[in-house]
């Protein structure tokens, strides 16, 4: 289809979308040198909700990762959360006491019960 | 294990102290100016996922990064906002997605002291400074870097893991030294099987550090590179400064960041990350029936073709007009883009899209097309990429328990009113 067949608005939109990006100059390349750099990550102060369940999650999860690792998950079953807790302990060597598993899984299921609506 | 627990305890203690401090600041009505990964008040991003939670904070607080979707604050999982893919086929460094496995990521790199080691089954182990690497013959190519779990949040049924939409991918011009030439300098011994790559990041526990192996024959192919530049600049620390392994056509799990160890192996790699993790079903499209746990598997490797309409968003309402100009990006996976086709009738008929400039077989390729829209109403658009090796995007989504290698045609439904 030729652009001239299109109404002006569509033709303009098309032009806007087909503007070719300017490719980086390959011939020039990276001039260097590499400059030393440091990384200061933003503070991650989010904690699990107040209360005994939140305290247990804070103590077992937050040393390695933020709350968001948990709260971005879809609704998962207790069995799926149990598998996650076991993976954290056996594969990723998190020092989670197996005696806490049942309480942890209950806390995780409750925390994410409304995940489908957020 | 003792030192692990100590480290974890001290980390947790500092976090609890911070929380108390924040509590006090709030009680006193004080305002804390510290940059935060969880900015309160900023409008969140609403991701196109197969169900909730869909909302994610947007943050510009990460060093070297502009506004990014925060999938996980720590260790950072930062997704590229999808509208970036409409702006050009190269993804800017400050919007390129970020994914780290372990909590101890390098906080600083001393460019004078840094060394890249090449060891193991080689005749001459090497320890190269950055200055030495920069003097070696160079190569450059455009390549898509994509997380194995990109688009995991669209799997049905849902599964755990980073809930990415489509933004765990990016295309950059990578520049560096060919891996093959470095291995030739070290001299690979007869009987070598694989090459393992490790970086500066470390676990906070006694688990295996993040490392991945390539089969030796793959490591010796022409396009694998130790890159020191990305889009003409040094890499952002969050994307692997000072060196990153670039494995064009393969998923990002192999693209080791802050690369400082190359080890030639003469036996099978037993490290968790190669031996156990990042496995996919051997079945076509890495697909198994949802819920299947036991299946023949293999390490994930080459990417599959994908295409995305980038100037329209699924679920959007647009004013009706008799024709709709469409634009998108495609990539062929391990090969170039041969063709992109579009359908506006559910896949009954397909029209070829025009392809933009070819920036290299491993990179994104722009496509454009105009579809006739005779009347207002609902319109479902499909785009389908065929790679130059003959691979074609599937019409139906795949499923596997890790949520890897999504590559199906992604419908975009619009309301034209």
HADDOCK unambig.tbl for C-alpha pairs under 7 A between the chains (distance, minus, plus):
assign (segid A and resid 10 and name CA) (segid B and resid 323 and name CA) 6.68 0.50 0.50
assign (segid A and resid 10 and name CA) (segid B and resid 324 and name CA) 6.58 0.50 0.50
assign (segid A and resid 10 and name CA) (segid B and resid 325 and name CA) 6.45 0.50 0.50
assign (segid A and resid 13 and name CA) (segid B and resid 325 and name CA) 6.51 0.50 0.50
assign (segid A and resid 14 and name CA) (segid B and resid 325 and name CA) 5.10 0.50 0.50
assign (segid A and resid 17 and name CA) (segid B and resid 327 and name CA) 5.95 0.50 0.50
assign (segid A and resid 18 and name CA) (segid B and resid 368 and name CA) 6.70 0.50 0.50
assign (segid A and resid 21 and name CA) (segid B and resid 88 and name CA) 5.14 0.50 0.50
assign (segid A and resid 21 and name CA) (segid B and resid 89 and name CA) 6.78 0.50 0.50
assign (segid A and resid 24 and name CA) (segid B and resid 231 and name CA) 6.42 0.50 0.50
assign (segid A and resid 29 and name CA) (segid B and resid 232 and name CA) 6.07 0.50 0.50
assign (segid A and resid 30 and name CA) (segid B and resid 229 and name CA) 6.39 0.50 0.50
assign (segid A and resid 30 and name CA) (segid B and resid 232 and name CA) 5.09 0.50 0.50
assign (segid A and resid 30 and name CA) (segid B and resid 233 and name CA) 6.35 0.50 0.50
assign (segid A and resid 34 and name CA) (segid B and resid 111 and name CA) 6.91 0.50 0.50
assign (segid A and resid 34 and name CA) (segid B and resid 234 and name CA) 6.36 0.50 0.50
assign (segid A and resid 35 and name CA) (segid B and resid 111 and name CA) 6.78 0.50 0.50
assign (segid A and resid 36 and name CA) (segid B and resid 109 and name CA) 5.90 0.50 0.50
assign (segid A and resid 36 and name CA) (segid B and resid 110 and name CA) 5.56 0.50 0.50
assign (segid A and resid 36 and name CA) (segid B and resid 111 and name CA) 5.25 0.50 0.50
assign (segid A and resid 37 and name CA) (segid B and resid 108 and name CA) 5.77 0.50 0.50
assign (segid A and resid 37 and name CA) (segid B and resid 109 and name CA) 5.95 0.50 0.50
assign (segid A and resid 38 and name CA) (segid B and resid 107 and name CA) 5.47 0.50 0.50
assign (segid A and resid 38 and name CA) (segid B and resid 108 and name CA) 4.04 0.50 0.50
assign (segid A and resid 38 and name CA) (segid B and resid 109 and name CA) 6.56 0.50 0.50
assign (segid A and resid 39 and name CA) (segid B and resid 63 and name CA) 6.38 0.50 0.50
assign (segid A and resid 39 and name CA) (segid B and resid 107 and name CA) 4.62 0.50 0.50
assign (segid A and resid 39 and name CA) (segid B and resid 108 and name CA) 5.92 0.50 0.50
assign (segid A and resid 39 and name CA) (segid B and resid 237 and name CA) 6.81 0.50 0.50
assign (segid A and resid 40 and name CA) (segid B and resid 63 and name CA) 6.77 0.50 0.50
assign (segid A and resid 40 and name CA) (segid B and resid 107 and name CA) 6.66 0.50 0.50
assign (segid A and resid 41 and name CA) (segid B and resid 62 and name CA) 5.99 0.50 0.50
assign (segid A and resid 41 and name CA) (segid B and resid 63 and name CA) 6.80 0.50 0.50
assign (segid A and resid 42 and name CA) (segid B and resid 35 and name CA) 5.20 0.50 0.50
assign (segid A and resid 42 and name CA) (segid B and resid 36 and name CA) 4.76 0.50 0.50
assign (segid A and resid 42 and name CA) (segid B and resid 37 and name CA) 5.31 0.50 0.50
assign (segid A and resid 42 and name CA) (segid B and resid 61 and name CA) 5.99 0.50 0.50
assign (segid A and resid 42 and name CA) (segid B and resid 62 and name CA) 6.22 0.50 0.50
assign (segid A and resid 43 and name CA) (segid B and resid 34 and name CA) 6.96 0.50 0.50
assign (segid A and resid 43 and name CA) (segid B and resid 35 and name CA) 6.25 0.50 0.50
assign (segid A and resid 43 and name CA) (segid B and resid 36 and name CA) 4.72 0.50 0.50
assign (segid A and resid 43 and name CA) (segid B and resid 37 and name CA) 5.98 0.50 0.50
assign (segid A and resid 44 and name CA) (segid B and resid 36 and name CA) 6.11 0.50 0.50
assign (segid A and resid 44 and name CA) (segid B and resid 37 and name CA) 5.51 0.50 0.50
assign (segid A and resid 44 and name CA) (segid B and resid 38 and name CA) 6.80 0.50 0.50
assign (segid A and resid 44 and name CA) (segid B and resid 73 and name CA) 6.51 0.50 0.50
assign (segid A and resid 45 and name CA) (segid B and resid 19 and name CA) 6.44 0.50 0.50
assign (segid A and resid 63 and name CA) (segid B and resid 8 and name CA) 5.50 0.50 0.50
assign (segid A and resid 63 and name CA) (segid B and resid 11 and name CA) 6.00 0.50 0.50
assign (segid A and resid 63 and name CA) (segid B and resid 12 and name CA) 5.45 0.50 0.50
assign (segid A and resid 64 and name CA) (segid B and resid 103 and name CA) 5.92 0.50 0.50
assign (segid A and resid 64 and name CA) (segid B and resid 204 and name CA) 6.77 0.50 0.50
assign (segid A and resid 65 and name CA) (segid B and resid 74 and name CA) 5.25 0.50 0.50
assign (segid A and resid 65 and name CA) (segid B and resid 75 and name CA) 6.01 0.50 0.50
assign (segid A and resid 66 and name CA) (segid B and resid 72 and name CA) 6.62 0.50 0.50
assign (segid A and resid 66 and name CA) (segid B and resid 73 and name CA) 5.86 0.50 0.50
assign (segid A and resid 66 and name CA) (segid B and resid 74 and name CA) 5.13 0.50 0.50
assign (segid A and resid 68 and name CA) (segid B and resid 71 and name CA) 6.98 0.50 0.50
assign (segid A and resid 68 and name CA) (segid B and resid 72 and name CA) 5.11 0.50 0.50
assign (segid A and resid 68 and name CA) (segid B and resid 73 and name CA) 6.52 0.50 0.50
assign (segid A and resid 69 and name CA) (segid B and resid 72 and name CA) 5.43 0.50 0.50
assign (segid A and resid 72 and name CA) (segid B and resid 53 and name CA) 5.91 0.50 0.50
assign (segid A and resid 72 and name CA) (segid B and resid 163 and name CA) 6.76 0.50 0.50
assign (segid A and resid 73 and name CA) (segid B and resid 160 and name CA) 6.13 0.50 0.50
assign (segid A and resid 73 and name CA) (segid B and resid 163 and name CA) 6.71 0.50 0.50
assign (segid A and resid 74 and name CA) (segid B and resid 52 and name CA) 6.13 0.50 0.50
assign (segid A and resid 74 and name CA) (segid B and resid 53 and name CA) 6.26 0.50 0.50
assign (segid A and resid 74 and name CA) (segid B and resid 158 and name CA) 6.82 0.50 0.50
assign (segid A and resid 91 and name CA) (segid B and resid 207 and name CA) 6.86 0.50 0.50
assign (segid A and resid 92 and name CA) (segid B and resid 207 and name CA) 5.30 0.50 0.50
assign (segid A and resid 93 and name CA) (segid B and resid 205 and name CA) 5.88 0.50 0.50
assign (segid A and resid 93 and name CA) (segid B and resid 206 and name CA) 6.15 0.50 0.50
assign (segid A and resid 93 and name CA) (segid B and resid 207 and name CA) 5.62 0.50 0.50
assign (segid A and resid 94 and name CA) (segid B and resid 205 and name CA) 6.58 0.50 0.50
assign (segid A and resid 95 and name CA) (segid B and resid 5 and name CA) 6.93 0.50 0.50
assign (segid A and resid 115 and name CA) (segid B and resid 52 and name CA) 5.56 0.50 0.50
assign (segid A and resid 115 and name CA) (segid B and resid 53 and name CA) 5.00 0.50 0.50
assign (segid A and resid 116 and name CA) (segid B and resid 51 and name CA) 5.93 0.50 0.50
assign (segid A and resid 116 and name CA) (segid B and resid 52 and name CA) 4.03 0.50 0.50
assign (segid A and resid 116 and name CA) (segid B and resid 53 and name CA) 5.52 0.50 0.50
assign (segid A and resid 117 and name CA) (segid B and resid 52 and name CA) 5.72 0.50 0.50
assign (segid A and resid 117 and name CA) (segid B and resid 53 and name CA) 6.47 0.50 0.50
assign (segid A and resid 118 and name CA) (segid B and resid 52 and name CA) 5.55 0.50 0.50
assign (segid A and resid 118 and name CA) (segid B and resid 53 and name CA) 4.56 0.50 0.50
assign (segid A and resid 118 and name CA) (segid B and resid 54 and name CA) 6.21 0.50 0.50
assign (segid A and resid 118 and name CA) (segid B and resid 55 and name CA) 6.56 0.50 0.50
